[in-house]
Amino acid sequence: QIIKQNQVFQSPQSPYDESNKRLQCVDCGILFTWKSQQEFNSQMQEFQRHLVSKHNRVKTEIERQVLLELNYEGDSR
């Protein structure tokens, strides 16, 4: 994030890697992967907790959209 004149400009990069079916934190690069529907659900929650606990921020608009629209489509690679 870049803060300039009381405005916040957030990275337009999506955290979802569709070809490998995984999430990646755009701030630090940590990967969130899964091997089942249950792990998928857990990793979605863990990703959101990670943003708050490690980066002290809320989701960007792109991150929010990804999490709303993302469904389990198989295991990560």
mmCIF file of the N, C-alpha and C atoms, coordinates in Angstrom:
data_MODEL
# 
_entry.id   MODEL 
# 
loop_
_atom_site.group_PDB 
_atom_site.id 
_atom_site.type_symbol 
_atom_site.label_atom_id 
_atom_site.label_alt_id 
_atom_site.label_comp_id 
_atom_site.label_asym_id 
_atom_site.label_entity_id 
_atom_site.label_seq_id 
_atom_site.pdbx_PDB_ins_code 
_atom_site.Cartn_x 
_atom_site.Cartn_y 
_atom_site.Cartn_z 
_atom_site.occupancy 
_atom_site.B_iso_or_equiv 
_atom_site.pdbx_formal_charge 
_atom_site.auth_seq_id 
_atom_site.auth_comp_id 
_atom_site.auth_asym_id 
_atom_site.auth_atom_id 
_atom_site.pdbx_PDB_model_num 
ATOM 1   N N  . GLN A 1 1  ? 0.824   -1.182  0.000   1.00 0.00 ? 1  GLN A N  1 
ATOM 2   C CA . GLN A 1 1  ? 0.000   0.000   0.000   1.00 0.00 ? 1  GLN A CA 1 
ATOM 3   C C  . GLN A 1 1  ? 0.867   1.243   0.000   1.00 0.00 ? 1  GLN A C  1 
ATOM 4   N N  . ILE A 1 2  ? 0.405   2.212   -0.695  1.00 0.00 ? 2  ILE A N  1 
ATOM 5   C CA . ILE A 1 2  ? 1.071   3.516   -0.705  1.00 0.00 ? 2  ILE A CA 1 
ATOM 6   C C  . ILE A 1 2  ? 0.057   4.528   -0.205  1.00 0.00 ? 2  ILE A C  1 
ATOM 7   N N  . ILE A 1 3  ? 0.418   5.260   0.820   1.00 0.00 ? 3  ILE A N  1 
ATOM 8   C CA . ILE A 1 3  ? -0.477  6.278   1.362   1.00 0.00 ? 3  ILE A CA 1 
ATOM 9   C C  . ILE A 1 3  ? 0.006   7.637   0.880   1.00 0.00 ? 3  ILE A C  1 
ATOM 10  N N  . LYS A 1 4  ? -0.891  8.369   0.218   1.00 0.00 ? 4  LYS A N  1 
ATOM 11  C CA . LYS A 1 4  ? -0.509  9.661   -0.343  1.00 0.00 ? 4  LYS A CA 1 
ATOM 12  C C  . LYS A 1 4  ? -1.681  10.615  -0.189  1.00 0.00 ? 4  LYS A C  1 
ATOM 13  N N  . GLN A 1 5  ? -1.467  11.716  0.481   1.00 0.00 ? 5  GLN A N  1 
ATOM 14  C CA . GLN A 1 5  ? -2.464  12.761  0.674   1.00 0.00 ? 5  GLN A CA 1 
ATOM 15  C C  . GLN A 1 5  ? -3.793  12.193  1.175   1.00 0.00 ? 5  GLN A C  1 
ATOM 16  N N  . ASN A 1 6  ? -3.733  11.402  2.237   1.00 0.00 ? 6  ASN A N  1 
ATOM 17  C CA . ASN A 1 6  ? -4.902  10.822  2.885   1.00 0.00 ? 6  ASN A CA 1 
ATOM 18  C C  . ASN A 1 6  ? -5.672  9.831   2.015   1.00 0.00 ? 6  ASN A C  1 
ATOM 19  N N  . GLN A 1 7  ? -5.083  9.383   0.925   1.00 0.00 ? 7  GLN A N  1 
ATOM 20  C CA . GLN A 1 7  ? -5.704  8.355   0.098   1.00 0.00 ? 7  GLN A CA 1 
ATOM 21  C C  . GLN A 1 7  ? -4.837  7.104   0.170   1.00 0.00 ? 7  GLN A C  1 
ATOM 22  N N  . VAL A 1 8  ? -5.483  5.954   0.089   1.00 0.00 ? 8  VAL A N  1 
ATOM 23  C CA . VAL A 1 8  ? -4.757  4.697   0.127   1.00 0.00 ? 8  VAL A CA 1 
ATOM 24  C C  . VAL A 1 8  ? -4.853  4.045   -1.243  1.00 0.00 ? 8  VAL A C  1 
ATOM 25  N N  . PHE A 1 9  ? -3.710  3.754   -1.839  1.00 0.00 ? 9  PHE A N  1 
ATOM 26  C CA . PHE A 1 9  ? -3.660  3.069   -3.126  1.00 0.00 ? 9  PHE A CA 1 
ATOM 27  C C  . PHE A 1 9  ? -3.234  1.629   -2.863  1.00 0.00 ? 9  PHE A C  1 
ATOM 28  N N  . GLN A 1 10 ? -4.107  0.679   -3.203  1.00 0.00 ? 10 GLN A N  1 
ATOM 29  C CA . GLN A 1 10 ? -3.836  -0.714  -2.905  1.00 0.00 ? 10 GLN A CA 1 
ATOM 30  C C  . GLN A 1 10 ? -3.424  -1.464  -4.165  1.00 0.00 ? 10 GLN A C  1 
ATOM 31  N N  . SER A 1 11 ? -2.612  -2.483  -3.964  1.00 0.00 ? 11 SER A N  1 
ATOM 32  C CA . SER A 1 11 ? -2.129  -3.296  -5.069  1.00 0.00 ? 11 SER A CA 1 
ATOM 33  C C  . SER A 1 11 ? -3.301  -3.933  -5.822  1.00 0.00 ? 11 SER A C  1 
ATOM 34  N N  . PRO A 1 12 ? -3.317  -3.816  -7.149  1.00 0.00 ? 12 PRO A N  1 
ATOM 35  C CA . PRO A 1 12 ? -4.392  -4.414  -7.932  1.00 0.00 ? 12 PRO A CA 1 
ATOM 36  C C  . PRO A 1 12 ? -4.165  -5.902  -8.219  1.00 0.00 ? 12 PRO A C  1 
ATOM 37  N N  . GLN A 1 13 ? -3.144  -6.490  -7.637  1.00 0.00 ? 13 GLN A N  1 
ATOM 38  C CA . GLN A 1 13 ? -2.788  -7.881  -7.899  1.00 0.00 ? 13 GLN A CA 1 
ATOM 39  C C  . GLN A 1 13 ? -3.720  -8.840  -7.162  1.00 0.00 ? 13 GLN A C  1 
ATOM 40  N N  . SER A 1 14 ? -4.201  -9.842  -7.892  1.00 0.00 ? 14 SER A N  1 
ATOM 41  C CA . SER A 1 14 ? -5.057  -10.864 -7.288  1.00 0.00 ? 14 SER A CA 1 
ATOM 42  C C  . SER A 1 14 ? -4.201  -11.848 -6.489  1.00 0.00 ? 14 SER A C  1 
ATOM 43  N N  . PRO A 1 15 ? -4.705  -12.293 -5.334  1.00 0.00 ? 15 PRO A N  1 
ATOM 44  C CA . PRO A 1 15 ? -3.957  -13.277 -4.553  1.00 0.00 ? 15 PRO A CA 1 
ATOM 45  C C  . PRO A 1 15 ? -4.166  -14.713 -5.042  1.00 0.00 ? 15 PRO A C  1 
ATOM 46  N N  . TYR A 1 16 ? -5.077  -14.916 -6.014  1.00 0.00 ? 16 TYR A N  1 
ATOM 47  C CA . TYR A 1 16 ? -5.397  -16.272 -6.452  1.00 0.00 ? 16 TYR A CA 1 
ATOM 48  C C  . TYR A 1 16 ? -4.607  -16.667 -7.685  1.00 0.00 ? 16 TYR A C  1 
ATOM 49  N N  . ASP A 1 17 ? -3.948  -17.816 -7.612  1.00 0.00 ? 17 ASP A N  1 
ATOM 50  C CA . ASP A 1 17 ? -3.211  -18.406 -8.727  1.00 0.00 ? 17 ASP A CA 1 
ATOM 51  C C  . ASP A 1 17 ? -4.095  -19.518 -9.280  1.00 0.00 ? 17 ASP A C  1 
ATOM 52  N N  . GLU A 1 18 ? -4.839  -19.210 -10.335 1.00 0.00 ? 18 GLU A N  1 
ATOM 53  C CA . GLU A 1 18 ? -5.824  -20.146 -10.880 1.00 0.00 ? 18 GLU A CA 1 
ATOM 54  C C  . GLU A 1 18 ? -5.188  -21.411 -11.431 1.00 0.00 ? 18 GLU A C  1 
ATOM 55  N N  . SER A 1 19 ? -4.044  -21.315 -12.078 1.00 0.00 ? 19 SER A N  1 
ATOM 56  C CA . SER A 1 19 ? -3.423  -22.493 -12.686 1.00 0.00 ? 19 SER A CA 1 
ATOM 57  C C  . SER A 1 19 ? -2.963  -23.510 -11.637 1.00 0.00 ? 19 SER A C  1 
ATOM 58  N N  . ASN A 1 20 ? -2.629  -23.048 -10.438 1.00 0.00 ? 20 ASN A N  1 
ATOM 59  C CA . ASN A 1 20 ? -2.187  -23.954 -9.372  1.00 0.00 ? 20 ASN A CA 1 
ATOM 60  C C  . ASN A 1 20 ? -3.211  -24.091 -8.241  1.00 0.00 ? 20 ASN A C  1 
ATOM 61  N N  . LYS A 1 21 ? -4.348  -23.415 -8.387  1.00 0.00 ? 21 LYS A N  1 
ATOM 62  C CA . LYS A 1 21 ? -5.422  -23.459 -7.390  1.00 0.00 ? 21 LYS A CA 1 
ATOM 63  C C  . LYS A 1 21 ? -4.897  -23.184 -5.985  1.00 0.00 ? 21 LYS A C  1 
ATOM 64  N N  . ARG A 1 22 ? -4.350  -21.991 -5.792  1.00 0.00 ? 22 ARG A N  1 
ATOM 65  C CA . ARG A 1 22 ? -3.822  -21.624 -4.474  1.00 0.00 ? 22 ARG A CA 1 
ATOM 66  C C  . ARG A 1 22 ? -3.881  -20.112 -4.307  1.00 0.00 ? 22 ARG A C  1 
ATOM 67  N N  . LEU A 1 23 ? -3.836  -19.688 -3.057  1.00 0.00 ? 23 LEU A N  1 
ATOM 68  C CA . LEU A 1 23 ? -3.775  -18.273 -2.722  1.00 0.00 ? 23 LEU A CA 1 
ATOM 69  C C  . LEU A 1 23 ? -2.354  -17.924 -2.328  1.00 0.00 ? 23 LEU A C  1 
ATOM 70  N N  . GLN A 1 24 ? -1.947  -16.705 -2.619  1.00 0.00 ? 24 GLN A N  1 
ATOM 71  C CA . GLN A 1 24 ? -0.636  -16.225 -2.216  1.00 0.00 ? 24 GLN A CA 1 
ATOM 72  C C  . GLN A 1 24 ? -0.780  -14.801 -1.697  1.00 0.00 ? 24 GLN A C  1 
ATOM 73  N N  . CYS A 1 25 ? -0.233  -14.549 -0.527  1.00 0.00 ? 25 CYS A N  1 
ATOM 74  C CA . CYS A 1 25 ? -0.251  -13.207 0.046   1.00 0.00 ? 25 CYS A CA 1 
ATOM 75  C C  . CYS A 1 25 ? 0.559   -12.278 -0.853  1.00 0.00 ? 25 CYS A C  1 
ATOM 76  N N  . VAL A 1 26 ? -0.056  -11.181 -1.303  1.00 0.00 ? 26 VAL A N  1 
ATOM 77  C CA . VAL A 1 26 ? 0.656   -10.247 -2.176  1.00 0.00 ? 26 VAL A CA 1 
ATOM 78  C C  . VAL A 1 26 ? 1.671   -9.413  -1.412  1.00 0.00 ? 26 VAL A C  1 
ATOM 79  N N  . ASP A 1 27 ? 1.581   -9.423  -0.078  1.00 0.00 ? 27 ASP A N  1 
ATOM 80  C CA . ASP A 1 27 ? 2.529   -8.661  0.742   1.00 0.00 ? 27 ASP A CA 1 
ATOM 81  C C  . ASP A 1 27 ? 3.826   -9.423  1.006   1.00 0.00 ? 27 ASP A C  1 
ATOM 82  N N  . CYS A 1 28 ? 3.715   -10.711 1.356   1.00 0.00 ? 28 CYS A N  1 
ATOM 83  C CA . CYS A 1 28 ? 4.918   -11.447 1.761   1.00 0.00 ? 28 CYS A CA 1 
ATOM 84  C C  . CYS A 1 28 ? 5.173   -12.725 0.954   1.00 0.00 ? 28 CYS A C  1 
ATOM 85  N N  . GLY A 1 29 ? 4.215   -13.136 0.126   1.00 0.00 ? 29 GLY A N  1 
ATOM 86  C CA . GLY A 1 29 ? 4.435   -14.290 -0.736  1.00 0.00 ? 29 GLY A CA 1 
ATOM 87  C C  . GLY A 1 29 ? 4.071   -15.644 -0.146  1.00 0.00 ? 29 GLY A C  1 
ATOM 88  N N  . ILE A 1 30 ? 3.630   -15.711 1.109   1.00 0.00 ? 30 ILE A N  1 
ATOM 89  C CA . ILE A 1 30 ? 3.283   -16.998 1.712   1.00 0.00 ? 30 ILE A CA 1 
ATOM 90  C C  . ILE A 1 30 ? 2.129   -17.631 0.928   1.00 0.00 ? 30 ILE A C  1 
ATOM 91  N N  . LEU A 1 31 ? 2.204   -18.949 0.745   1.00 0.00 ? 31 LEU A N  1 
ATOM 92  C CA . LEU A 1 31 ? 1.193   -19.685 -0.011  1.00 0.00 ? 31 LEU A CA 1 
ATOM 93  C C  . LEU A 1 31 ? 0.165   -20.321 0.910   1.00 0.00 ? 31 LEU A C  1 
ATOM 94  N N  . PHE A 1 32 ? -1.064  -20.367 0.442   1.00 0.00 ? 32 PHE A N  1 
ATOM 95  C CA . PHE A 1 32 ? -2.159  -21.034 1.129   1.00 0.00 ? 32 PHE A CA 1 
ATOM 96  C C  . PHE A 1 32 ? -2.692  -22.090 0.162   1.00 0.00 ? 32 PHE A C  1 
ATOM 97  N N  . THR A 1 33 ? -2.460  -23.363 0.502   1.00 0.00 ? 33 THR A N  1 
ATOM 98  C CA . THR A 1 33 ? -2.833  -24.474 -0.374  1.00 0.00 ? 33 THR A CA 1 
ATOM 99  C C  . THR A 1 33 ? -3.756  -25.431 0.365   1.00 0.00 ? 33 THR A C  1 
ATOM 100 N N  . TRP A 1 34 ? -4.366  -26.365 -0.378  1.00 0.00 ? 34 TRP A N  1 
ATOM 101 C CA . TRP A 1 34 ? -5.303  -27.310 0.221   1.00 0.00 ? 34 TRP A CA 1 
ATOM 102 C C  . TRP A 1 34 ? -5.300  -28.632 -0.529  1.00 0.00 ? 34 TRP A C  1 
ATOM 103 N N  . LYS A 1 35 ? -5.703  -29.687 0.193   1.00 0.00 ? 35 LYS A N  1 
ATOM 104 C CA . LYS A 1 35 ? -5.782  -31.038 -0.375  1.00 0.00 ? 35 LYS A CA 1 
ATOM 105 C C  . LYS A 1 35 ? -7.176  -31.635 -0.239  1.00 0.00 ? 35 LYS A C  1 
ATOM 106 N N  . SER A 1 36 ? -8.134  -30.809 0.213   1.00 0.00 ? 36 SER A N  1 
ATOM 107 C CA . SER A 1 36 ? -9.509  -31.283 0.377   1.00 0.00 ? 36 SER A CA 1 
ATOM 108 C C  . SER A 1 36 ? -10.425 -30.080 0.537   1.00 0.00 ? 36 SER A C  1 
ATOM 109 N N  . GLN A 1 37 ? -11.721 -30.329 0.464   1.00 0.00 ? 37 GLN A N  1 
ATOM 110 C CA . GLN A 1 37 ? -12.711 -29.267 0.675   1.00 0.00 ? 37 GLN A CA 1 
ATOM 111 C C  . GLN A 1 37 ? -12.551 -28.671 2.071   1.00 0.00 ? 37 GLN A C  1 
ATOM 112 N N  . GLN A 1 38 ? -12.315 -29.530 3.063   1.00 0.00 ? 38 GLN A N  1 
ATOM 113 C CA . GLN A 1 38 ? -12.162 -29.064 4.444   1.00 0.00 ? 38 GLN A CA 1 
ATOM 114 C C  . GLN A 1 38 ? -10.937 -28.148 4.581   1.00 0.00 ? 38 GLN A C  1 
ATOM 115 N N  . GLU A 1 39 ? -9.820  -28.543 3.991   1.00 0.00 ? 39 GLU A N  1 
ATOM 116 C CA . GLU A 1 39 ? -8.613  -27.704 4.032   1.00 0.00 ? 39 GLU A CA 1 
ATOM 117 C C  . GLU A 1 39 ? -8.828  -26.401 3.264   1.00 0.00 ? 39 GLU A C  1 
ATOM 118 N N  . PHE A 1 40 ? -9.563  -26.457 2.167   1.00 0.00 ? 40 PHE A N  1 
ATOM 119 C CA . PHE A 1 40 ? -9.882  -25.248 1.397   1.00 0.00 ? 40 PHE A CA 1 
ATOM 120 C C  . PHE A 1 40 ? -10.591 -24.235 2.296   1.00 0.00 ? 40 PHE A C  1 
ATOM 121 N N  . ASN A 1 41 ? -11.636 -24.697 2.987   1.00 0.00 ? 41 ASN A N  1 
ATOM 122 C CA . ASN A 1 41 ? -12.386 -23.813 3.882   1.00 0.00 ? 41 ASN A CA 1 
ATOM 123 C C  . ASN A 1 41 ? -11.489 -23.231 4.966   1.00 0.00 ? 41 ASN A C  1 
ATOM 124 N N  . SER A 1 42 ? -10.635 -24.065 5.523   1.00 0.00 ? 42 SER A N  1 
ATOM 125 C CA . SER A 1 42 ? -9.718  -23.634 6.570   1.00 0.00 ? 42 SER A CA 1 
ATOM 126 C C  . SER A 1 42 ? -8.719  -22.594 6.045   1.00 0.00 ? 42 SER A C  1 
ATOM 127 N N  . GLN A 1 43 ? -8.202  -22.812 4.849   1.00 0.00 ? 43 GLN A N  1 
ATOM 128 C CA . GLN A 1 43 ? -7.210  -21.898 4.277   1.00 0.00 ? 43 GLN A CA 1 
ATOM 129 C C  . GLN A 1 43 ? -7.813  -20.542 3.910   1.00 0.00 ? 43 GLN A C  1 
ATOM 130 N N  . MET A 1 44 ? -9.090  -20.520 3.534   1.00 0.00 ? 44 MET A N  1 
ATOM 131 C CA . MET A 1 44 ? -9.763  -19.241 3.257   1.00 0.00 ? 44 MET A CA 1 
ATOM 132 C C  . MET A 1 44 ? -9.785  -18.395 4.542   1.00 0.00 ? 44 MET A C  1 
ATOM 133 N N  . GLN A 1 45 ? -10.108 -19.022 5.651   1.00 0.00 ? 45 GLN A N  1 
ATOM 134 C CA . GLN A 1 45 ? -10.129 -18.318 6.937   1.00 0.00 ? 45 GLN A CA 1 
ATOM 135 C C  . GLN A 1 45 ? -8.720  -17.920 7.360   1.00 0.00 ? 45 GLN A C  1 
ATOM 136 N N  . GLU A 1 46 ? -7.768  -18.832 7.177   1.00 0.00 ? 46 GLU A N  1 
ATOM 137 C CA . GLU A 1 46 ? -6.389  -18.554 7.572   1.00 0.00 ? 46 GLU A CA 1 
ATOM 138 C C  . GLU A 1 46 ? -5.810  -17.388 6.765   1.00 0.00 ? 46 GLU A C  1 
ATOM 139 N N  . PHE A 1 47 ? -6.124  -17.317 5.484   1.00 0.00 ? 47 PHE A N  1 
ATOM 140 C CA . PHE A 1 47 ? -5.662  -16.215 4.640   1.00 0.00 ? 47 PHE A CA 1 
ATOM 141 C C  . PHE A 1 47 ? -6.140  -14.878 5.203   1.00 0.00 ? 47 PHE A C  1 
ATOM 142 N N  . GLN A 1 48 ? -7.412  -14.812 5.580   1.00 0.00 ? 48 GLN A N  1 
ATOM 143 C CA . GLN A 1 48 ? -7.964  -13.575 6.130   1.00 0.00 ? 48 GLN A CA 1 
ATOM 144 C C  . GLN A 1 48 ? -7.328  -13.216 7.473   1.00 0.00 ? 48 GLN A C  1 
ATOM 145 N N  . ARG A 1 49 ? -7.115  -14.224 8.325   1.00 0.00 ? 49 ARG A N  1 
ATOM 146 C CA . ARG A 1 49 ? -6.446  -13.978 9.613   1.00 0.00 ? 49 ARG A CA 1 
ATOM 147 C C  . ARG A 1 49 ? -5.015  -13.499 9.396   1.00 0.00 ? 49 ARG A C  1 
ATOM 148 N N  . HIS A 1 50 ? -4.345  -14.072 8.403   1.00 0.00 ? 50 HIS A N  1 
ATOM 149 C CA . HIS A 1 50 ? -2.962  -13.716 8.083   1.00 0.00 ? 50 HIS A CA 1 
ATOM 150 C C  . HIS A 1 50 ? -2.847  -12.224 7.759   1.00 0.00 ? 50 HIS A C  1 
ATOM 151 N N  . LEU A 1 51 ? -3.769  -11.706 6.946   1.00 0.00 ? 51 LEU A N  1 
ATOM 152 C CA . LEU A 1 51 ? -3.709  -10.292 6.568   1.00 0.00 ? 51 LEU A CA 1 
ATOM 153 C C  . LEU A 1 51 ? -3.769  -9.383  7.787   1.00 0.00 ? 51 LEU A C  1 
ATOM 154 N N  . VAL A 1 52 ? -4.595  -9.745  8.747   1.00 0.00 ? 52 VAL A N  1 
ATOM 155 C CA . VAL A 1 52 ? -4.751  -8.931  9.954   1.00 0.00 ? 52 VAL A CA 1 
ATOM 156 C C  . VAL A 1 52 ? -3.566  -9.120  10.892  1.00 0.00 ? 52 VAL A C  1 
ATOM 157 N N  . SER A 1 53 ? -3.217  -10.372 11.176  1.00 0.00 ? 53 SER A N  1 
ATOM 158 C CA . SER A 1 53 ? -2.183  -10.622 12.189  1.00 0.00 ? 53 SER A CA 1 
ATOM 159 C C  . SER A 1 53 ? -0.762  -10.312 11.710  1.00 0.00 ? 53 SER A C  1 
ATOM 160 N N  . LYS A 1 54 ? -0.461  -10.583 10.463  1.00 0.00 ? 54 LYS A N  1 
ATOM 161 C CA . LYS A 1 54 ? 0.904   -10.364 9.963   1.00 0.00 ? 54 LYS A CA 1 
ATOM 162 C C  . LYS A 1 54 ? 1.105   -9.011  9.292   1.00 0.00 ? 54 LYS A C  1 
ATOM 163 N N  . HIS A 1 55 ? 0.045   -8.457  8.696   1.00 0.00 ? 55 HIS A N  1 
ATOM 164 C CA . HIS A 1 55 ? 0.202   -7.216  7.941   1.00 0.00 ? 55 HIS A CA 1 
ATOM 165 C C  . HIS A 1 55 ? -0.664  -6.072  8.475   1.00 0.00 ? 55 HIS A C  1 
ATOM 166 N N  . ASN A 1 56 ? -1.442  -6.363  9.503   1.00 0.00 ? 56 ASN A N  1 
ATOM 167 C CA . ASN A 1 56 ? -2.243  -5.344  10.179  1.00 0.00 ? 56 ASN A CA 1 
ATOM 168 C C  . ASN A 1 56 ? -3.091  -4.534  9.203   1.00 0.00 ? 56 ASN A C  1 
ATOM 169 N N  . ARG A 1 57 ? -3.814  -5.251  8.340   1.00 0.00 ? 57 ARG A N  1 
ATOM 170 C CA . ARG A 1 57 ? -4.654  -4.559  7.363   1.00 0.00 ? 57 ARG A CA 1 
ATOM 171 C C  . ARG A 1 57 ? -5.887  -5.388  7.025   1.00 0.00 ? 57 ARG A C  1 
ATOM 172 N N  . VAL A 1 58 ? -6.845  -4.740  6.412   1.00 0.00 ? 58 VAL A N  1 
ATOM 173 C CA . VAL A 1 58 ? -8.040  -5.419  5.923   1.00 0.00 ? 58 VAL A CA 1 
ATOM 174 C C  . VAL A 1 58 ? -7.795  -5.858  4.477   1.00 0.00 ? 58 VAL A C  1 
ATOM 175 N N  . LYS A 1 59 ? -8.718  -6.648  3.956   1.00 0.00 ? 59 LYS A N  1 
ATOM 176 C CA . LYS A 1 59 ? -8.606  -7.119  2.573   1.00 0.00 ? 59 LYS A CA 1 
ATOM 177 C C  . LYS A 1 59 ? -8.742  -5.965  1.594   1.00 0.00 ? 59 LYS A C  1 
ATOM 178 N N  . THR A 1 60 ? -8.009  -6.040  0.501   1.00 0.00 ? 60 THR A N  1 
ATOM 179 C CA . THR A 1 60 ? -8.203  -5.097  -0.594  1.00 0.00 ? 60 THR A CA 1 
ATOM 180 C C  . THR A 1 60 ? -9.494  -5.493  -1.310  1.00 0.00 ? 60 THR A C  1 
ATOM 181 N N  . GLU A 1 61 ? -9.969  -4.638  -2.190  1.00 0.00 ? 61 GLU A N  1 
ATOM 182 C CA . GLU A 1 61 ? -11.186 -4.944  -2.950  1.00 0.00 ? 61 GLU A CA 1 
ATOM 183 C C  . GLU A 1 61 ? -11.005 -6.200  -3.793  1.00 0.00 ? 61 GLU A C  1 
ATOM 184 N N  . ILE A 1 62 ? -9.852  -6.372  -4.396  1.00 0.00 ? 62 ILE A N  1 
ATOM 185 C CA . ILE A 1 62 ? -9.597  -7.570  -5.208  1.00 0.00 ? 62 ILE A CA 1 
ATOM 186 C C  . ILE A 1 62 ? -9.569  -8.812  -4.323  1.00 0.00 ? 62 ILE A C  1 
ATOM 187 N N  . GLU A 1 63 ? -8.925  -8.749  -3.184  1.00 0.00 ? 63 GLU A N  1 
ATOM 188 C CA . GLU A 1 63 ? -8.897  -9.893  -2.259  1.00 0.00 ? 63 GLU A CA 1 
ATOM 189 C C  . GLU A 1 63 ? -10.309 -10.238 -1.792  1.00 0.00 ? 63 GLU A C  1 
ATOM 190 N N  . ARG A 1 64 ? -11.090 -9.225  -1.486  1.00 0.00 ? 64 ARG A N  1 
ATOM 191 C CA . ARG A 1 64 ? -12.465 -9.445  -1.048  1.00 0.00 ? 64 ARG A CA 1 
ATOM 192 C C  . ARG A 1 64 ? -13.280 -10.147 -2.148  1.00 0.00 ? 64 ARG A C  1 
ATOM 193 N N  . GLN A 1 65 ? -13.155 -9.677  -3.385  1.00 0.00 ? 65 GLN A N  1 
ATOM 194 C CA . GLN A 1 65 ? -13.870 -10.283 -4.510  1.00 0.00 ? 65 GLN A CA 1 
ATOM 195 C C  . GLN A 1 65 ? -13.443 -11.730 -4.730  1.00 0.00 ? 65 GLN A C  1 
ATOM 196 N N  . VAL A 1 66 ? -12.140 -11.984 -4.670  1.00 0.00 ? 66 VAL A N  1 
ATOM 197 C CA . VAL A 1 66 ? -11.636 -13.346 -4.852  1.00 0.00 ? 66 VAL A CA 1 
ATOM 198 C C  . VAL A 1 66 ? -12.236 -14.279 -3.807  1.00 0.00 ? 66 VAL A C  1 
ATOM 199 N N  . LEU A 1 67 ? -12.224 -13.861 -2.557  1.00 0.00 ? 67 LEU A N  1 
ATOM 200 C CA . LEU A 1 67 ? -12.746 -14.714 -1.490  1.00 0.00 ? 67 LEU A CA 1 
ATOM 201 C C  . LEU A 1 67 ? -14.253 -14.931 -1.612  1.00 0.00 ? 67 LEU A C  1 
ATOM 202 N N  . LEU A 1 68 ? -14.971 -13.956 -2.115  1.00 0.00 ? 68 LEU A N  1 
ATOM 203 C CA . LEU A 1 68 ? -16.412 -14.107 -2.311  1.00 0.00 ? 68 LEU A CA 1 
ATOM 204 C C  . LEU A 1 68 ? -16.734 -15.077 -3.450  1.00 0.00 ? 68 LEU A C  1 
ATOM 205 N N  . GLU A 1 69 ? -15.932 -15.039 -4.498  1.00 0.00 ? 69 GLU A N  1 
ATOM 206 C CA . GLU A 1 69 ? -16.223 -15.806 -5.705  1.00 0.00 ? 69 GLU A CA 1 
ATOM 207 C C  . GLU A 1 69 ? -15.510 -17.156 -5.782  1.00 0.00 ? 69 GLU A C  1 
ATOM 208 N N  . LEU A 1 70 ? -14.498 -17.362 -4.987  1.00 0.00 ? 70 LEU A N  1 
ATOM 209 C CA . LEU A 1 70 ? -13.698 -18.578 -5.073  1.00 0.00 ? 70 LEU A CA 1 
ATOM 210 C C  . LEU A 1 70 ? -14.437 -19.769 -4.483  1.00 0.00 ? 70 LEU A C  1 
ATOM 211 N N  . ASN A 1 71 ? -14.460 -20.863 -5.238  1.00 0.00 ? 71 ASN A N  1 
ATOM 212 C CA . ASN A 1 71 ? -15.064 -22.117 -4.788  1.00 0.00 ? 71 ASN A CA 1 
ATOM 213 C C  . ASN A 1 71 ? -14.036 -23.228 -4.929  1.00 0.00 ? 71 ASN A C  1 
ATOM 214 N N  . TYR A 1 72 ? -14.208 -24.252 -4.122  1.00 0.00 ? 72 TYR A N  1 
ATOM 215 C CA . TYR A 1 72 ? -13.306 -25.405 -4.175  1.00 0.00 ? 72 TYR A CA 1 
ATOM 216 C C  . TYR A 1 72 ? -13.469 -26.097 -5.526  1.00 0.00 ? 72 TYR A C  1 
ATOM 217 N N  . GLU A 1 73 ? -12.375 -26.256 -6.254  1.00 0.00 ? 73 GLU A N  1 
ATOM 218 C CA . GLU A 1 73 ? -12.378 -26.923 -7.556  1.00 0.00 ? 73 GLU A CA 1 
ATOM 219 C C  . GLU A 1 73 ? -11.307 -27.999 -7.615  1.00 0.00 ? 73 GLU A C  1 
ATOM 220 N N  . GLY A 1 74 ? -10.966 -28.543 -6.480  1.00 0.00 ? 74 GLY A N  1 
ATOM 221 C CA . GLY A 1 74 ? -9.942  -29.579 -6.434  1.00 0.00 ? 74 GLY A CA 1 
ATOM 222 C C  . GLY A 1 74 ? -8.749  -29.128 -5.618  1.00 0.00 ? 74 GLY A C  1 
ATOM 223 N N  . ASP A 1 75 ? -7.810  -30.039 -5.501  1.00 0.00 ? 75 ASP A N  1 
ATOM 224 C CA . ASP A 1 75 ? -6.610  -29.798 -4.700  1.00 0.00 ? 75 ASP A CA 1 
ATOM 225 C C  . ASP A 1 75 ? -5.672  -28.799 -5.361  1.00 0.00 ? 75 ASP A C  1 
ATOM 226 N N  . SER A 1 76 ? -4.901  -28.115 -4.520  1.00 0.00 ? 76 SER A N  1 
ATOM 227 C CA . SER A 1 76 ? -3.848  -27.222 -5.008  1.00 0.00 ? 76 SER A CA 1 
ATOM 228 C C  . SER A 1 76 ? -2.715  -28.052 -5.597  1.00 0.00 ? 76 SER A C  1 
ATOM 229 N N  . ARG A 1 77 ? -1.918  -27.390 -6.407  1.00 0.00 ? 77 ARG A N  1 
ATOM 230 C CA . ARG A 1 77 ? -0.747  -28.070 -6.988  1.00 0.00 ? 77 ARG A CA 1 
ATOM 231 C C  . ARG A 1 77 ? 0.512   -27.502 -6.410  1.00 0.00 ? 77 ARG A C  1 
# 
